Amino acid sequence: MAYTAPHSRMLHREPRLNEALCLITHPGSRFDGTGPVTLAGIASAELAMPNEGDLVRRLVTDAMTARGLVPNVAFSLESMQAIKDMVRRGLACAILPHSAVAEDIQAGALVIRPIVEPPLMRTLFLIRPTVTEPNAATA
């Protein structure tokens, strides 16, 4: 299972899960709300984001760059817990999938808003070698 896999004749990629990326903020922030938000609308938000090699970071950067925007990454962090802590403290917002913050949202510690124009998605793939006969590794 992987979020990224090259297109190849040697690999079969089967999409298994699509996750929308959302704006995550703390209650009471200027980005707090219930409706969707556009990428242009959050371009000024100070973001806590995963490091540059991370898929979520690349998706956000590519989508913003395509619209002439530059993400305002205030904190580049490896730890998901550290990203959520920065947002909980009101030091930044984040762009993450709902699954990464579901418990915090339910507890009221964080606020989630869908991103539109464009919606951002990541896909989890089941990846296996292209073989003619199943074996113990692929069955």
ROKELUM-886666 format. One record per residue: x, y, z of N, C-alpha, C in turn; residue number from 0; chain; residue in three letters. Coordinates in steps of 0.2 Angstrom, whole numbers, plus 5000, padded with zeros to 4 digits. Atoms other than C-alpha are relative to their C-alpha. Example, Ala and Ser with C-alpha at 12.3 -4.5 7.8 and 13.67 -1.06 7.14 Angstrom:
REM ROKELUM-886666
+------+------+------+------+------+------+------+------+------+------+--------+-------+
!   nX !   nY !   nZ !  caX !  caY !  caZ !   cX !   cY !   cZ ! zanu ! drenro ! torke !
+------+------+------+------+------+------+------+------+------+------+--------+-------+
! 5004 ! 4994 ! 5000 ! 5062 ! 4978 ! 5039 ! 5004 ! 5006 ! 5000 !    0 !      A !   ALA !
! 4996 ! 4994 ! 4999 ! 5068 ! 4995 ! 5036 ! 4996 ! 5005 ! 5003 !    1 !      A !   SER !
+------+------+------+------+------+------+------+------+------+------+--------+-------+
//
This chain:
REM ROKELUM-886666
+------+------+------+------+------+------+------+------+------+------+--------+-------+
!   nX !   nY !   nZ !  caX !  caY !  caZ !   cX !   cY !   cZ ! zanu ! drenro ! torke !
+------+------+------+------+------+------+------+------+------+------+--------+-------+
! 5004 ! 4994 ! 5000 ! 5000 ! 5000 ! 5000 ! 5005 ! 5006 ! 5000 !    0 !      A !   MET !
! 4996 ! 4994 ! 5001 ! 5007 ! 5017 ! 4995 ! 4996 ! 5006 ! 4997 !    1 !      A !   ALA !
! 5003 ! 4994 ! 5003 ! 5001 ! 5035 ! 4991 ! 5003 ! 5002 ! 4994 !    2 !      A !   TYR !
! 4996 ! 4999 ! 5007 ! 5014 ! 5036 ! 4977 ! 5003 ! 4994 ! 4997 !    3 !      A !   THR !
! 4997 ! 5005 ! 5004 ! 5019 ! 5024 ! 4964 ! 5001 ! 5002 ! 4993 !    4 !      A !   ALA !
! 4999 ! 4998 ! 5007 ! 5026 ! 5026 ! 4947 ! 4996 ! 4996 ! 4996 !    5 !      A !   PRO !
! 5003 ! 5004 ! 5005 ! 5017 ! 5021 ! 4932 ! 5005 ! 4996 ! 4997 !    6 !      A !   HIS !
! 4995 ! 5004 ! 5002 ! 5025 ! 5006 ! 4926 ! 4996 ! 4994 ! 4997 !    7 !      A !   SER !
! 5003 ! 5007 ! 5003 ! 5021 ! 4990 ! 4915 ! 5002 ! 4995 ! 5005 !    8 !      A !   ARG !
! 4999 ! 5006 ! 4995 ! 5029 ! 4980 ! 4930 ! 4996 ! 5000 ! 5006 !    9 !      A !   MET !
! 5004 ! 4999 ! 4994 ! 5017 ! 4987 ! 4943 ! 4993 ! 5001 ! 4998 !   10 !      A !   LEU !
! 5008 ! 4999 ! 5000 ! 4998 ! 4986 ! 4945 ! 4998 ! 5004 ! 5005 !   11 !      A !   HIS !
! 5002 ! 4995 ! 4995 ! 4991 ! 5001 ! 4954 ! 4993 ! 4999 ! 5001 !   12 !      A !   ARG !
! 5007 ! 5001 ! 4999 ! 4974 ! 4998 ! 4961 ! 4998 ! 5006 ! 5006 !   13 !      A !   GLU !
! 5002 ! 4995 ! 4995 ! 4966 ! 5014 ! 4970 ! 4995 ! 4997 ! 5005 !   14 !      A !   PRO !
! 5004 ! 5003 ! 4994 ! 4959 ! 5009 ! 4987 ! 4996 ! 5005 ! 5004 !   15 !      A !   ARG !
! 5003 ! 4995 ! 4996 ! 4955 ! 5025 ! 4996 ! 5002 ! 5007 ! 4997 !   16 !      A !   LEU !
! 4999 ! 4993 ! 5001 ! 4953 ! 5043 ! 4991 ! 4999 ! 5004 ! 5006 !   17 !      A !   ASN !
! 5001 ! 4996 ! 4995 ! 4955 ! 5056 ! 5004 ! 5001 ! 5007 ! 4998 !   18 !      A !   GLU !
! 5000 ! 4993 ! 5001 ! 4951 ! 5074 ! 5003 ! 5005 ! 5004 ! 5005 !   19 !      A !   ALA !
! 4996 ! 4996 ! 4996 ! 4964 ! 5087 ! 5010 ! 4995 ! 5006 ! 5002 !   20 !      A !   LEU !
! 5004 ! 4995 ! 4998 ! 4956 ! 5100 ! 5021 ! 5004 ! 5005 ! 5004 !   21 !      A !   CYS !
! 4996 ! 4995 ! 4996 ! 4961 ! 5116 ! 5030 ! 4998 ! 4998 ! 5008 !   22 !      A !   LEU !
! 5000 ! 5002 ! 4993 ! 4964 ! 5112 ! 5049 ! 5002 ! 5006 ! 5004 !   23 !      A !   ILE !
! 4999 ! 4994 ! 4996 ! 4963 ! 5127 ! 5061 ! 4998 ! 4999 ! 5007 !   24 !      A !   THR !
! 5002 ! 5001 ! 4993 ! 4960 ! 5130 ! 5079 ! 4993 ! 5004 ! 5001 !   25 !      A !   HIS !
! 5006 ! 4996 ! 4999 ! 4943 ! 5136 ! 5086 ! 5002 ! 5008 ! 5001 !   26 !      A !   PRO !
! 4999 ! 4993 ! 4999 ! 4942 ! 5155 ! 5085 ! 5005 ! 5004 ! 4996 !   27 !      A !   GLY !
! 4996 ! 4997 ! 5004 ! 4955 ! 5158 ! 5072 ! 4997 ! 5004 ! 4994 !   28 !      A !   SER !
! 5003 ! 4996 ! 5006 ! 4952 ! 5170 ! 5057 ! 4998 ! 4995 ! 4995 !   29 !      A !   ARG !
! 5002 ! 5005 ! 5005 ! 4950 ! 5154 ! 5047 ! 4994 ! 4995 ! 5002 !   30 !      A !   PHE !
! 5005 ! 5004 ! 4997 ! 4937 ! 5146 ! 5058 ! 4994 ! 5001 ! 4997 !   31 !      A !   ASP !
! 5006 ! 5000 ! 5003 ! 4921 ! 5142 ! 5050 ! 4997 ! 4993 ! 4998 !   32 !      A !   GLY !
! 5003 ! 5006 ! 5002 ! 4909 ! 5129 ! 5043 ! 5000 ! 4998 ! 4993 !   33 !      A !   THR !
! 5001 ! 5001 ! 5007 ! 4909 ! 5131 ! 5025 ! 5007 ! 4998 ! 4996 !   34 !      A !   GLY !
! 4994 ! 5001 ! 5004 ! 4922 ! 5127 ! 5011 ! 5004 ! 5006 ! 5000 !   35 !      A !   PRO !
! 4995 ! 4994 ! 5001 ! 4937 ! 5138 ! 5008 ! 5004 ! 4998 ! 4994 !   36 !      A !   VAL !
! 4996 ! 5000 ! 5006 ! 4947 ! 5141 ! 4992 ! 5007 ! 5000 ! 5002 !   37 !      A !   THR !
! 4993 ! 4999 ! 4999 ! 4966 ! 5139 ! 4990 ! 5002 ! 5007 ! 5001 !   38 !      A !   LEU !
! 4999 ! 4993 ! 5000 ! 4966 ! 5157 ! 4986 ! 4998 ! 5004 ! 5007 !   39 !      A !   ALA !
! 5002 ! 4997 ! 4994 ! 4957 ! 5161 ! 5002 ! 5004 ! 4998 ! 5006 !   40 !      A !   GLY !
! 4995 ! 5002 ! 4994 ! 4970 ! 5152 ! 5013 ! 5007 ! 5001 ! 4998 !   41 !      A !   ILE !
! 4993 ! 4999 ! 5003 ! 4985 ! 5158 ! 5003 ! 5004 ! 5004 ! 5006 !   42 !      A !   ALA !
! 4996 ! 4996 ! 4995 ! 4990 ! 5170 ! 5017 ! 5000 ! 4996 ! 5007 !   43 !      A !   SER !
! 5000 ! 5004 ! 4994 ! 4987 ! 5157 ! 5031 ! 5007 ! 4998 ! 5002 !   44 !      A !   ALA !
! 4994 ! 5003 ! 4998 ! 5003 ! 5153 ! 5041 ! 4999 ! 4992 ! 5001 !   45 !      A !   GLU !
! 5002 ! 5007 ! 5000 ! 5004 ! 5134 ! 5038 ! 5006 ! 4996 ! 5004 !   46 !      A !   LEU !
! 4996 ! 5005 ! 4998 ! 5012 ! 5120 ! 5048 ! 4999 ! 4994 ! 4996 !   47 !      A !   ALA !
! 5000 ! 5005 ! 5005 ! 5016 ! 5107 ! 5035 ! 5005 ! 4995 ! 5001 !   48 !      A !   MET !
! 4995 ! 5005 ! 5000 ! 5025 ! 5091 ! 5033 ! 5006 ! 5002 ! 4995 !   49 !      A !   PRO !
! 4994 ! 4998 ! 5004 ! 5043 ! 5092 ! 5025 ! 4999 ! 4999 ! 4993 !   50 !      A !   ASN !
! 5001 ! 5000 ! 5007 ! 5045 ! 5095 ! 5007 ! 4999 ! 4994 ! 4996 !   51 !      A !   GLU !
! 5001 ! 5006 ! 5004 ! 5046 ! 5077 ! 5001 ! 4994 ! 4997 ! 5001 !   52 !      A !   GLY !
! 5007 ! 5003 ! 4998 ! 5029 ! 5073 ! 5009 ! 4995 ! 5001 ! 4994 !   53 !      A !   ASP !
! 5005 ! 5000 ! 5005 ! 5015 ! 5069 ! 4997 ! 4995 ! 5006 ! 5001 !   54 !      A !   LEU !
! 5005 ! 4995 ! 4999 ! 5003 ! 5081 ! 5005 ! 5003 ! 5007 ! 4999 !   55 !      A !   VAL !
! 4997 ! 4994 ! 5001 ! 5015 ! 5095 ! 5005 ! 5001 ! 5002 ! 4992 !   56 !      A !   ARG !
! 4999 ! 4999 ! 5007 ! 5019 ! 5092 ! 4986 ! 4993 ! 5002 ! 4997 !   57 !      A !   ARG !
! 5007 ! 4998 ! 5003 ! 5000 ! 5092 ! 4982 ! 4998 ! 5007 ! 5001 !   58 !      A !   LEU !
! 5002 ! 4993 ! 4998 ! 4997 ! 5108 ! 4991 ! 5004 ! 5005 ! 4996 !   59 !      A !   VAL !
! 4995 ! 4995 ! 5004 ! 5013 ! 5117 ! 4983 ! 4998 ! 5000 ! 4993 !   60 !      A !   THR !
! 5001 ! 5001 ! 5007 ! 5009 ! 5110 ! 4966 ! 4993 ! 5004 ! 4998 !   61 !      A !   ASP !
! 5007 ! 4997 ! 5001 ! 4990 ! 5116 ! 4967 ! 5001 ! 5008 ! 5001 !   62 !      A !   ALA !
! 4999 ! 4993 ! 5000 ! 4995 ! 5133 ! 4973 ! 5004 ! 5003 ! 4995 !   63 !      A !   MET !
! 4996 ! 4997 ! 5005 ! 5009 ! 5136 ! 4961 ! 4996 ! 5000 ! 4993 !   64 !      A !   THR !
! 5004 ! 5000 ! 5006 ! 4997 ! 5131 ! 4947 ! 4996 ! 5006 ! 4999 !   65 !      A !   ALA !
! 5005 ! 4994 ! 5000 ! 4986 ! 5146 ! 4952 ! 5004 ! 5006 ! 5002 !   66 !      A !   ARG !
! 4996 ! 4994 ! 4998 ! 5001 ! 5158 ! 4955 ! 5000 ! 5002 ! 5007 !   67 !      A !   GLY !
! 5000 ! 4999 ! 4992 ! 5000 ! 5156 ! 4974 ! 5006 ! 4997 ! 5002 !   68 !      A !   LEU !
! 4995 ! 5003 ! 4996 ! 5014 ! 5152 ! 4986 ! 4998 ! 4998 ! 5007 !   69 !      A !   VAL !
! 5002 ! 5002 ! 4994 ! 5011 ! 5142 ! 5001 ! 5004 ! 5004 ! 5006 !   70 !      A !   PRO !
! 4997 ! 4996 ! 4995 ! 5015 ! 5152 ! 5017 ! 5002 ! 4995 ! 5006 !   71 !      A !   ASN !
! 4998 ! 5006 ! 4995 ! 5024 ! 5137 ! 5026 ! 5004 ! 5004 ! 5006 !   72 !      A !   VAL !
! 4996 ! 4997 ! 4994 ! 5029 ! 5144 ! 5043 ! 5004 ! 4995 ! 5004 !   73 !      A !   ALA !
! 4997 ! 5006 ! 4996 ! 5033 ! 5127 ! 5051 ! 5001 ! 4994 ! 4995 !   74 !      A !   PHE !
! 4999 ! 5007 ! 5004 ! 5040 ! 5112 ! 5041 ! 5002 ! 4995 ! 5005 !   75 !      A !   SER !
! 4999 ! 5005 ! 4994 ! 5039 ! 5097 ! 5053 ! 4999 ! 4993 ! 4997 !   76 !      A !   LEU !
! 5000 ! 5007 ! 5002 ! 5041 ! 5078 ! 5051 ! 4994 ! 4997 ! 5004 !   77 !      A !   GLU !
! 5005 ! 5003 ! 4996 ! 5029 ! 5074 ! 5065 ! 4993 ! 5002 ! 5000 !   78 !      A !   SER !
! 5007 ! 4998 ! 5000 ! 5010 ! 5074 ! 5063 ! 4998 ! 5002 ! 5007 !   79 !      A !   MET !
! 5002 ! 4998 ! 4993 ! 5008 ! 5076 ! 5082 ! 5003 ! 5007 ! 5001 !   80 !      A !   GLN !
! 4998 ! 4993 ! 4999 ! 5019 ! 5092 ! 5081 ! 4996 ! 5005 ! 4996 !   81 !      A !   ALA !
! 5004 ! 4995 ! 5005 ! 5009 ! 5099 ! 5066 ! 4994 ! 5001 ! 5004 !   82 !      A !   ILE !
! 5006 ! 4999 ! 4997 ! 4993 ! 5096 ! 5076 ! 5001 ! 5004 ! 5006 !   83 !      A !   LYS !
! 4998 ! 4996 ! 4994 ! 5001 ! 5104 ! 5092 ! 5000 ! 5007 ! 4998 !   84 !      A !   ASP !
! 5000 ! 4994 ! 5002 ! 5005 ! 5119 ! 5082 ! 4994 ! 5004 ! 4998 !   85 !      A !   MET !
! 5006 ! 4998 ! 5001 ! 4988 ! 5121 ! 5076 ! 4995 ! 5001 ! 5006 !   86 !      A !   VAL !
! 5004 ! 4999 ! 4993 ! 4980 ! 5118 ! 5093 ! 5002 ! 5006 ! 5004 !   87 !      A !   ARG !
! 4998 ! 4994 ! 4997 ! 4990 ! 5132 ! 5100 ! 4999 ! 5006 ! 4997 !   88 !      A !   ARG !
! 5001 ! 4994 ! 5004 ! 4985 ! 5144 ! 5087 ! 5006 ! 5003 ! 4996 !   89 !      A !   GLY !
! 4994 ! 4997 ! 5003 ! 5002 ! 5146 ! 5080 ! 5000 ! 4999 ! 4992 !   90 !      A !   LEU !
! 5001 ! 5001 ! 5007 ! 4997 ! 5140 ! 5062 ! 4994 ! 4996 ! 4998 !   91 !      A !   ALA !
! 5005 ! 5004 ! 5003 ! 4985 ! 5131 ! 5051 ! 5003 ! 4994 ! 4997 !   92 !      A !   CYS !
! 4997 ! 5005 ! 5004 ! 4987 ! 5115 ! 5042 ! 4996 ! 4998 ! 4995 !   93 !      A !   ALA !
! 5004 ! 5003 ! 5005 ! 4981 ! 5106 ! 5027 ! 5002 ! 4992 ! 5000 !   94 !      A !   ILE !
! 4999 ! 5007 ! 4998 ! 4979 ! 5088 ! 5031 ! 4993 ! 4996 ! 4998 !   95 !      A !   LEU !
! 5007 ! 5004 ! 5001 ! 4966 ! 5073 ! 5027 ! 4997 ! 5000 ! 5007 !   96 !      A !   PRO !
! 5004 ! 5000 ! 4994 ! 4952 ! 5072 ! 5039 ! 5002 ! 4994 ! 5005 !   97 !      A !   HIS !
! 4998 ! 5005 ! 4996 ! 4958 ! 5055 ! 5045 ! 5006 ! 5001 ! 5005 !   98 !      A !   SER !
! 4994 ! 4998 ! 4995 ! 4974 ! 5063 ! 5053 ! 4998 ! 5004 ! 5006 !   99 !      A !   ALA !
! 5002 ! 4996 ! 4995 ! 4964 ! 5074 ! 5064 ! 4992 ! 4998 ! 5003 !  100 !      A !   VAL !
! 5007 ! 5002 ! 4999 ! 4947 ! 5065 ! 5066 ! 4998 ! 5001 ! 5008 !  101 !      A !   ALA !
! 5001 ! 5000 ! 4993 ! 4948 ! 5063 ! 5085 ! 5000 ! 5007 ! 5003 !  102 !      A !   GLU !
! 4999 ! 4993 ! 4998 ! 4954 ! 5081 ! 5088 ! 4994 ! 5004 ! 4998 !  103 !      A !   ASP !
! 5006 ! 4997 ! 5003 ! 4939 ! 5087 ! 5077 ! 4994 ! 4998 ! 5005 !  104 !      A !   ILE !
! 5005 ! 5002 ! 4996 ! 4927 ! 5077 ! 5087 ! 5000 ! 5002 ! 5007 !  105 !      A !   GLN !
! 4999 ! 4997 ! 4994 ! 4934 ! 5083 ! 5103 ! 4999 ! 5008 ! 5001 !  106 !      A !   ALA !
! 5001 ! 4993 ! 5001 ! 4932 ! 5101 ! 5097 ! 5006 ! 5004 ! 5001 !  107 !      A !   GLY !
! 4993 ! 4997 ! 4999 ! 4951 ! 5104 ! 5099 ! 5002 ! 5004 ! 4993 !  108 !      A !   ALA !
! 4998 ! 4997 ! 5007 ! 4952 ! 5108 ! 5080 ! 4994 ! 5001 ! 4996 !  109 !      A !   LEU !
! 5005 ! 4999 ! 5005 ! 4941 ! 5114 ! 5066 ! 5002 ! 4998 ! 4993 !  110 !      A !   VAL !
! 4999 ! 5002 ! 5006 ! 4940 ! 5107 ! 5049 ! 4996 ! 5003 ! 4995 !  111 !      A !   ILE !
! 5004 ! 4997 ! 5005 ! 4935 ! 5115 ! 5033 ! 5002 ! 4997 ! 4993 !  112 !      A !   ARG !
! 4998 ! 5003 ! 5007 ! 4934 ! 5107 ! 5015 ! 5003 ! 5005 ! 4996 !  113 !      A !   PRO !
! 4997 ! 4995 ! 5005 ! 4945 ! 5115 ! 5002 ! 4997 ! 4999 ! 4993 !  114 !      A !   ILE !
! 5003 ! 5000 ! 5007 ! 4937 ! 5119 ! 4985 ! 5004 ! 5005 ! 4996 !  115 !      A !   VAL !
! 4996 ! 4996 ! 5004 ! 4944 ! 5127 ! 4970 ! 5007 ! 5001 ! 5001 !  116 !      A !   GLU !
! 5002 ! 5007 ! 5002 ! 4952 ! 5115 ! 4968 ! 5000 ! 4996 ! 5006 !  117 !      A !   PRO !
! 5000 ! 5005 ! 4995 ! 4948 ! 5101 ! 4979 ! 5007 ! 4996 ! 5000 !  118 !      A !   PRO !
! 4994 ! 5004 ! 5000 ! 4964 ! 5092 ! 4984 ! 4999 ! 4993 ! 5003 !  119 !      A !   LEU !
! 5001 ! 5007 ! 4998 ! 4964 ! 5073 ! 4985 ! 5007 ! 4996 ! 5000 !  120 !      A !   MET !
! 4994 ! 5005 ! 5001 ! 4977 ! 5060 ! 4989 ! 4997 ! 4993 ! 5000 !  121 !      A !   ARG !
! 5003 ! 5006 ! 5001 ! 4974 ! 5042 ! 4984 ! 5005 ! 4994 ! 5003 !  122 !      A !   THR !
! 4996 ! 5006 ! 4997 ! 4980 ! 5026 ! 4993 ! 4999 ! 4994 ! 4995 !  123 !      A !   LEU !
! 5000 ! 5006 ! 5005 ! 4985 ! 5012 ! 4980 ! 5002 ! 4994 ! 5003 !  124 !      A !   PHE !
! 4997 ! 5006 ! 4999 ! 4987 ! 4994 ! 4982 ! 5004 ! 4998 ! 4994 !  125 !      A !   LEU !
! 4995 ! 5001 ! 5006 ! 5003 ! 4990 ! 4972 ! 5002 ! 4993 ! 5000 !  126 !      A !   ILE !
! 4997 ! 5007 ! 5001 ! 5008 ! 4973 ! 4966 ! 5003 ! 4999 ! 4993 !  127 !      A !   ARG !
! 4997 ! 5002 ! 5006 ! 5019 ! 4966 ! 4953 ! 4995 ! 4998 ! 4995 !  128 !      A !   PRO !
! 5004 ! 5002 ! 5006 ! 5011 ! 4963 ! 4936 ! 5003 ! 4993 ! 4999 !  129 !      A !   THR !
! 4998 ! 5007 ! 5001 ! 5012 ! 4944 ! 4936 ! 4995 ! 4996 ! 4997 !  130 !      A !   VAL !
! 5005 ! 5004 ! 5003 ! 5003 ! 4930 ! 4927 ! 4997 ! 4995 ! 5004 !  131 !      A !   THR !
! 5003 ! 5004 ! 4995 ! 5001 ! 4919 ! 4941 ! 5001 ! 5002 ! 5007 !  132 !      A !   GLU !
! 4999 ! 4998 ! 4993 ! 4998 ! 4923 ! 4959 ! 5005 ! 4996 ! 5004 !  133 !      A !   PRO !
! 4995 ! 5004 ! 4996 ! 5011 ! 4918 ! 4972 ! 4998 ! 5002 ! 5007 !  134 !      A !   ASN !
! 5001 ! 4998 ! 4993 ! 5012 ! 4920 ! 4991 ! 5000 ! 5007 ! 5001 !  135 !      A !   ALA !
! 5000 ! 4993 ! 4999 ! 5017 ! 4938 ! 4990 ! 4995 ! 5004 ! 4997 !  136 !      A !   ALA !
! 5005 ! 4996 ! 5004 ! 5003 ! 4943 ! 4978 ! 4993 ! 4998 ! 5001 !  137 !      A !   THR !
! 5006 ! 5003 ! 4999 ! 4989 ! 4932 ! 4983 ! 4996 ! 5003 ! 5006 !  138 !      A !   ALA !
+------+------+------+------+------+------+------+------+------+------+--------+-------+
//
